[in-house]
């Protein structure tokens, strides 16, 4: 390998970067409806700090592998002209159903 190839290889390998963060889907995603016999536990307390320009999306219980697991809440950028309608557990014909939160005008 020539010196130039080594230099180019070293430059290519040395310019990598590491990025870490959280992401949330902004558009509605089709979700399968799951009905669960057992009602979810009471919501867990989460301290919410007001952050201008953001909306708090409450944490919730997720039914996973036959048991409830707490999914922590998070902040999402507010959308001008919309307000966030929190999701909630509802009683369906065959058990408890999660109704997904959504943006509304």
Protein Blocks (a to p, Z undefined) as FASTA:
>chain_A
ZZklmmmmmmmmmmgccdddddddfbdcdddddddfbacdddddddddddehiacddddd
ddeehiacddddddddddehiacddddddddfkbccdddddddZZ
